[in-house]
Amino acid sequence: MSGCLYGVGVGPGDPELITMKAIKILGSVDLILAAASTKNEDSLALDIARPHLRDNARIIRLGFPMCRDAHTLQTAWVHNASLVLAELRKGHDAAFLTLGDPLLYSTFAYLLRTLRGLDPDLLACVIPGITSFQAAAAATETVLAEGAENLVILPGIREPAELLRNLAQADDAVILKAYTNFAAIREELRNFPLQTHCVFASRVGMKEELITRSLAEAPDNPTYLSLMLMTKRKPR
């Protein structure tokens, strides 16, 4: 009988923001799958999960290229999915670790889709996790949405002008992966026609945490784990 694949969200980075259900799953599976860049084997998600793993749990690092070339990415998805499927067919239960939530801008979503293509009957279960923007909102008492307001979640990899068009339609917004075009986004926001209140947050819940309500105080080249919270409502 094939094993089950768990997509486990381990939270935004603070090791105390991992759910009890995630801890239960991590302590029961045979195999831990940790995504890493093909350029290194670093995995913050694995560091967070490690205290909760079985002593005899195996760890496999799956390399994913940090690029946008469709062929290169598809080759990596199929290769890694094949490795995972082979382990599951041996009867091993496996947990794929992901920061934040497994279905929000996550490598797990691509892997699961590829696995479903290889085996439609695959056993899978998703364990949701606390996101970085929820942690940033909690740290700054920023209301993400209230009443009839909408909340828009955007990727920073979009062109700054397109982001501004999206923001113009939003009452409240989250920009994830804000590191990509941050300098250009910050410059565009200076000319934004509507008054917008902003929080910049980087590495929330970690010792290197940086949170500011002034974009002028944000670094010119922020880290990968950076985001922005934006609202047209004055902060309390």
DRENRO-189801 format. One record per residue: residue in three letters; x, y, z of N, C-alpha, C in turn. Coordinates in steps of 0.2 Angstrom, whole numbers, padded with zeros to 4 digits, always signed. Example, Ala and Ser with C-alpha at 12.3 -4.5 7.8 and 13.67 -1.06 7.14 Angstrom:
ALA+0066-0028+0039+0062-0022+0039+0066-0016+0039/SER+0064-0011+0035+0068-0005+0036+0064+0000+0039/
//
This chain:
MET+0004-0006+0000+0000+0000+0000+0004+0006+0000/SER+0003+0011-0004+0007+0017-0005+0006+0021+0001/GLY+0012+0025+0003+0012+0030+0009+0008+0036+0007/CYS+0007+0040+0012+0004+0047+0011+0009+0052+0011/LEU+0008+0057+0006+0012+0063+0006+0008+0069+0010/TYR+0012+0071+0015+0009+0077+0019+0013+0084+0016/GLY+0009+0089+0015+0012+0095+0014+0011+0099+0020/VAL+0017+0100+0024+0016+0103+0031+0019+0110+0031/GLY+0015+0115+0033+0017+0122+0034+0020+0122+0041/VAL+0026+0125+0041+0029+0125+0048+0029+0132+0050/GLY+0025+0137+0047+0025+0144+0050+0030+0148+0046/PRO+0030+0155+0048+0034+0160+0045+0041+0160+0046/GLY+0043+0157+0052+0050+0157+0054+0051+0156+0061/ASP+0047+0159+0065+0047+0158+0072+0045+0151+0074/PRO+0050+0148+0077+0049+0140+0079+0043+0139+0083/GLU+0040+0144+0087+0034+0143+0091+0028+0144+0087/LEU+0028+0146+0081+0022+0147+0077+0021+0141+0072/ILE+0023+0135+0074+0021+0129+0071+0015+0126+0074/THR+0010+0123+0071+0004+0121+0074+0005+0114+0077/MET+0001+0112+0082+0001+0106+0085+0000+0100+0080/LYS-0004+0101+0075-0005+0096+0070+0001+0094+0066/ALA+0005+0100+0064+0011+0099+0060+0016+0095+0065/ILE+0016+0097+0071+0021+0093+0075+0019+0086+0076/LYS+0013+0084+0076+0010+0077+0076+0012+0073+0070/ILE+0011+0076+0064+0013+0073+0058+0021+0072+0057/LEU+0024+0077+0059+0032+0077+0059+0035+0071+0063/GLY+0031+0070+0069+0034+0065+0073+0031+0058+0071/SER+0028+0057+0066+0025+0051+0064+0027+0048+0057/VAL+0030+0052+0053+0032+0050+0046+0039+0047+0046/ASP+0040+0043+0040+0046+0040+0039+0051+0044+0036/LEU+0049+0049+0032+0053+0053+0027+0051+0060+0027/ILE+0056+0064+0028+0056+0071+0028+0058+0074+0021/LEU+0054+0078+0017+0057+0081+0011+0057+0088+0012/ALA+0064+0091+0011+0065+0098+0012+0067+0101+0005/ALA+0064+0106+0003+0066+0109-0003+0072+0114-0002/ALA+0076+0114-0007+0082+0118-0007+0084+0121-0014/SER+0087+0126-0014+0090+0129-0020+0095+0124-0023/THR+0096+0123-0029+0101+0119-0032+0108+0122-0031/LYS+0108+0128-0028+0115+0131-0027+0117+0130-0020/ASN+0112+0128-0015+0115+0126-0008+0109+0122-0005/GLU+0111+0119+0001+0106+0115+0004+0103+0118+0010/ASP+0103+0124+0011+0100+0128+0016+0092+0127+0016/SER+0090+0126+0022+0082+0125+0023+0080+0127+0029/LEU+0077+0133+0030+0075+0136+0036+0069+0132+0038/ALA+0065+0129+0034+0059+0125+0036+0062+0119+0039/LEU+0067+0116+0037+0070+0110+0040+0073+0112+0047/ASP+0076+0117+0048+0078+0120+0054+0073+0120+0060/ILE+0067+0123+0057+0061+0123+0062+0058+0117+0064/ALA+0058+0112+0059+0055+0106+0060+0059+0101+0064/ARG+0066+0101+0063+0070+0096+0066+0069+0094+0073/PRO+0067+0098+0078+0066+0096+0085+0060+0091+0085/HIS+0056+0091+0080+0050+0087+0081+0050+0081+0077/LEU+0056+0079+0074+0056+0073+0069+0058+0067+0073/ARG+0056+0061+0071+0058+0055+0074+0065+0054+0073/ASP+0068+0051+0078+0076+0050+0078+0078+0046+0072/ASN+0074+0042+0069+0076+0038+0063+0073+0040+0057/ALA+0070+0046+0057+0067+0049+0051+0073+0050+0045/ARG+0072+0048+0039+0076+0050+0034+0075+0057+0031/ILE+0080+0060+0029+0079+0067+0026+0081+0067+0019/ILE+0077+0069+0014+0079+0070+0007+0079+0077+0005/ARG+0084+0080+0003+0083+0087+0001+0082+0087-0007/LEU+0077+0090-0009+0075+0091-0016+0077+0097-0019/GLY+0081+0097-0024+0084+0103-0027+0079+0106-0032/PHE+0078+0113-0031+0074+0116-0036+0077+0122-0038/PRO+0078+0123-0045+0082+0129-0048+0078+0135-0046/MET+0081+0141-0045+0078+0147-0044+0079+0151-0050/CYS+0074+0150-0055+0074+0153-0061+0067+0153-0064/ARG+0066+0156-0070+0059+0156-0072+0059+0153-0079/ASP+0064+0149-0081+0064+0145-0087+0059+0140-0087/ALA+0054+0139-0091+0048+0134-0090+0051+0127-0091/HIS+0055+0126-0096+0058+0119-0097+0062+0117-0091/THR+0067+0121-0089+0071+0120-0083+0067+0118-0077/LEU+0062+0122-0076+0057+0121-0070+0053+0114-0070/GLN+0051+0113-0076+0047+0107-0077+0051+0101-0077/THR+0057+0101-0079+0062+0095-0078+0063+0094-0071/ALA+0064+0099-0067+0065+0098-0060+0059+0096-0056/TRP+0053+0098-0058+0047+0096-0055+0046+0088-0056/VAL+0047+0086-0063+0046+0079-0064+0051+0075-0061/HIS+0057+0077-0061+0063+0073-0058+0061+0072-0050/ASN+0060+0078-0047+0058+0077-0040+0052+0073-0038/ALA+0047+0074-0042+0040+0071-0041+0042+0063-0042/SER+0046+0061-0047+0047+0054-0048+0051+0051-0042/LEU+0055+0055-0039+0059+0053-0033+0054+0052-0027/VAL+0050+0056-0026+0045+0056-0021+0040+0050-0022/LEU+0037+0050-0028+0033+0044-0029+0036+0037-0028/ALA+0042+0037-0030+0045+0030-0029+0045+0028-0021/GLU+0047+0033-0017+0047+0032-0010+0040+0031-0007/LEU+0035+0034-0010+0028+0033-0007+0026+0026-0009/ARG+0028+0024-0015+0026+0017-0017+0029+0011-0014/LYS+0034+0013-0010+0037+0008-0005+0034+0008+0001/GLY+0029+0012+0002+0025+0012+0008+0027+0017+0013/HIS+0031+0022+0012+0034+0027+0016+0029+0033+0016/ASP+0027+0035+0022+0024+0041+0023+0029+0047+0023/ALA+0027+0052+0020+0032+0058+0019+0029+0064+0020/ALA+0033+0069+0023+0031+0076+0024+0035+0081+0021/PHE+0032+0084+0016+0036+0090+0013+0035+0096+0017/LEU+0041+0099+0019+0041+0105+0023+0041+0111+0019/THR+0037+0116+0021+0036+0122+0018+0035+0128+0023/LEU+0039+0134+0022+0037+0139+0026+0030+0142+0025/GLY+0027+0145+0030+0021+0148+0029+0016+0142+0028/ASP+0012+0143+0022+0006+0138+0021+0008+0135+0014/PRO+0007+0128+0014+0009+0124+0008+0006+0126+0002/LEU+0000+0130+0002-0004+0131-0004-0004+0139-0006/LEU+0001+0142-0003+0002+0149-0005+0009+0151-0007/TYR+0009+0152-0014+0016+0153-0017+0021+0148-0014/SER+0020+0142-0014+0024+0137-0012+0026+0132-0017/THR+0032+0129-0016+0035+0124-0020+0030+0118-0020/PHE+0027+0117-0014+0023+0111-0013+0018+0110-0018/ALA+0015+0116-0020+0009+0116-0025+0011+0114-0031/TYR+0017+0116-0034+0019+0113-0040+0021+0106-0040/LEU+0024+0104-0034+0026+0096-0034+0019+0092-0033/LEU+0014+0094-0030+0008+0091-0029+0005+0090-0036/ARG+0005+0095-0039+0001+0095-0046+0005+0090-0051/THR+0012+0090-0050+0015+0086-0055+0014+0078-0052/LEU+0014+0077-0046+0013+0070-0043+0006+0068-0045/ARG+0001+0072-0045-0006+0071-0047-0006+0069-0054/GLY-0002+0072-0058-0001+0070-0066+0002+0063-0067/LEU+0006+0061-0062+0010+0055-0063+0005+0049-0059/ASP+0002+0051-0054-0002+0046-0051-0009+0049-0048/PRO-0014+0049-0052-0020+0053-0049-0023+0050-0043/ASP-0021+0044-0041-0024+0041-0035-0019+0042-0029/LEU-0014+0046-0029-0010+0048-0024-0013+0050-0018/LEU-0011+0047-0012-0014+0049-0005-0010+0055-0003/ALA-0013+0061-0002-0010+0067+0000-0015+0070+0005/CYS-0011+0074+0010-0015+0078+0015-0011+0085+0016/VAL-0014+0090+0016-0011+0097+0017-0012+0099+0024/ILE-0007+0101+0028-0007+0104+0035-0006+0111+0034/PRO-0011+0115+0035-0010+0122+0034-0005+0125+0039/GLY-0002+0131+0037+0002+0134+0042+0001+0142+0042/ILE+0004+0145+0047+0003+0152+0048+0007+0155+0043/THR+0005+0161+0040+0009+0164+0035+0013+0170+0038/SER+0018+0172+0034+0022+0177+0036+0018+0184+0036/PHE+0013+0185+0032+0010+0191+0033+0005+0191+0039/GLN+0002+0185+0041-0001+0185+0047+0003+0187+0053/ALA+0009+0184+0053+0014+0186+0058+0016+0193+0059/ALA+0017+0196+0053+0019+0203+0052+0013+0207+0055/ALA+0007+0205+0053+0001+0209+0055+0000+0209+0063/ALA+0001+0203+0066+0001+0202+0073+0006+0206+0076/ALA+0012+0206+0074+0018+0210+0077+0016+0217+0077/THR+0013+0220+0072+0012+0227+0071+0004+0229+0073/GLU+0000+0225+0075-0007+0226+0076-0010+0229+0070/THR-0008+0227+0064-0011+0229+0058-0017+0225+0056/VAL-0023+0228+0056-0029+0224+0054-0029+0223+0046/LEU-0029+0217+0045-0028+0215+0037-0035+0216+0033/ALA-0041+0216+0036-0047+0218+0033-0052+0218+0038/GLU-0057+0222+0037-0063+0223+0042-0069+0225+0038/GLY-0075+0223+0041-0081+0225+0037-0082+0222+0030/ALA-0083+0227+0026-0084+0225+0019-0078+0226+0015/GLU-0072+0227+0018-0066+0228+0014-0063+0222+0011/ASN-0059+0223+0005-0056+0217+0002-0049+0217+0004/LEU-0046+0211+0003-0039+0210+0005-0036+0207-0001/VAL-0031+0210-0004-0028+0207-0011-0021+0205-0009/ILE-0019+0199-0011-0012+0196-0010-0009+0196-0017/LEU-0003+0200-0017+0001+0201-0023+0008+0198-0023/PRO+0011+0196-0028+0018+0194-0028+0022+0200-0030/GLY+0028+0201-0027+0032+0207-0029+0036+0206-0035/ILE+0035+0200-0038+0039+0199-0045+0035+0202-0050/ARG+0029+0205-0049+0025+0209-0055+0029+0215-0056/GLU+0028+0218-0062+0030+0225-0063+0027+0230-0058/PRO+0031+0235-0056+0029+0240-0051+0022+0243-0054/ALA+0022+0245-0060+0016+0249-0062+0010+0244-0062/GLU+0011+0238-0063+0005+0233-0063+0003+0232-0056/LEU+0008+0232-0051+0006+0232-0044+0002+0238-0042/LEU+0004+0244-0044+0000+0250-0042-0007+0249-0045/ARG-0008+0247-0051-0015+0246-0053-0019+0241-0049/ASN-0016+0236-0047-0019+0231-0042-0021+0235-0035/LEU-0016+0238-0033-0017+0242-0026-0022+0247-0027/ALA-0023+0250-0032-0028+0255-0033-0035+0252-0032/GLN-0036+0246-0033-0043+0242-0032-0043+0239-0026/ALA-0038+0239-0021-0038+0236-0015-0039+0241-0009/ASP-0043+0238-0004-0044+0242+0002-0038+0240+0006/ASP-0036+0234+0006-0030+0232+0010-0026+0227+0006/ALA-0019+0227+0006-0015+0222+0002-0009+0220+0006/VAL-0007+0214+0003-0001+0211+0005+0003+0210-0001/ILE+0010+0212-0001+0014+0211-0006+0020+0206-0003/LEU+0019+0200-0006+0024+0195-0004+0030+0195-0009/LYS+0036+0192-0007+0042+0192-0011+0043+0199-0013/ALA+0043+0204-0008+0044+0211-0010+0051+0213-0011/TYR+0056+0208-0011+0063+0209-0012+0064+0210-0019/THR+0060+0207-0024+0062+0207-0031+0063+0214-0034/ASN+0057+0218-0033+0057+0224-0036+0056+0230-0031/PHE+0059+0229-0025+0058+0233-0020+0059+0241-0021/ALA+0065+0242-0024+0067+0249-0025+0062+0252-0030/ALA+0060+0249-0035+0056+0252-0040+0049+0253-0037/ILE+0047+0248-0033+0040+0248-0029+0040+0254-0025/ARG+0045+0255-0021+0045+0261-0016+0045+0267-0020/GLU+0049+0268-0025+0049+0274-0029+0042+0275-0032/GLU+0038+0270-0035+0032+0271-0037+0027+0273-0032/LEU+0027+0270-0026+0023+0272-0021+0023+0279-0018/ARG+0029+0282-0020+0029+0289-0018+0025+0294-0022/ASN+0023+0291-0028+0018+0295-0032+0011+0292-0032/PHE+0010+0287-0028+0003+0284-0027-0002+0289-0026/PRO-0008+0289-0030-0013+0294-0029-0017+0294-0023/LEU-0017+0288-0020-0021+0288-0014-0016+0287-0008/GLN-0019+0290-0002-0014+0289+0004-0015+0282+0006/THR-0009+0279+0007-0008+0272+0009-0003+0272+0015/HIS-0005+0268+0020-0001+0267+0025+0002+0260+0024/CYS+0008+0259+0026+0012+0254+0024+0017+0251+0030/VAL+0017+0244+0030+0022+0241+0035+0027+0237+0030/PHE+0033+0238+0032+0038+0234+0028+0041+0229+0034/ALA+0041+0222+0032+0043+0217+0037+0048+0212+0033/SER+0053+0211+0037+0058+0206+0034+0060+0201+0040/ARG+0060+0195+0038+0062+0189+0043+0058+0190+0049/VAL+0052+0190+0049+0047+0191+0054+0048+0185+0059/GLY+0049+0187+0066+0050+0181+0071+0056+0178+0072/MET+0061+0181+0068+0068+0178+0068+0073+0184+0072/LYS+0079+0182+0073+0083+0186+0077+0085+0192+0072/GLU+0085+0191+0066+0086+0197+0061+0080+0201+0059/GLU+0075+0200+0063+0068+0203+0061+0069+0211+0060/LEU+0066+0214+0055+0066+0221+0054+0059+0223+0052/ILE+0056+0227+0056+0049+0229+0054+0049+0237+0055/THR+0046+0240+0050+0046+0248+0050+0039+0250+0046/ARG+0037+0256+0049+0031+0259+0045+0034+0264+0040/SER+0040+0265+0040+0043+0270+0035+0047+0266+0030/LEU+0045+0267+0024+0048+0264+0018+0055+0266+0017/ALA+0056+0273+0020+0063+0276+0019+0068+0272+0023/GLU+0065+0269+0029+0070+0265+0033+0071+0258+0031/ALA+0067+0256+0026+0068+0249+0023+0075+0248+0019/PRO+0078+0243+0019+0084+0242+0016+0083+0242+0008/ASP+0088+0245+0004+0087+0245-0003+0087+0238-0006/ASN+0090+0233-0003+0090+0227-0006+0088+0222+0000/PRO+0082+0221+0001+0079+0217+0006+0080+0210+0005/THR+0080+0206+0010+0081+0198+0010+0075+0195+0006/TYR+0076+0189+0004+0070+0185+0001+0064+0185+0005/LEU+0065+0185+0012+0059+0184+0017+0057+0191+0019/SER+0054+0195+0014+0052+0202+0015+0045+0202+0012/LEU+0041+0207+0015+0034+0208+0013+0032+0215+0015/MET+0026+0217+0012+0024+0223+0014+0016+0222+0015/LEU+0014+0226+0020+0007+0226+0022+0004+0234+0020/MET-0001+0234+0016-0003+0241+0014-0011+0242+0016/THR-0013+0247+0018-0020+0249+0019-0021+0256+0018/LYS-0027+0258+0016-0029+0265+0015-0033+0267+0021/ARG-0033+0263+0026-0036+0265+0033-0030+0267+0037/LYS-0031+0272+0041-0026+0275+0045-0024+0270+0051/PRO-0018+0268+0052-0017+0263+0058-0019+0266+0065/ARG-0021+0261+0069-0023+0263+0076-0017+0265+0080/
//
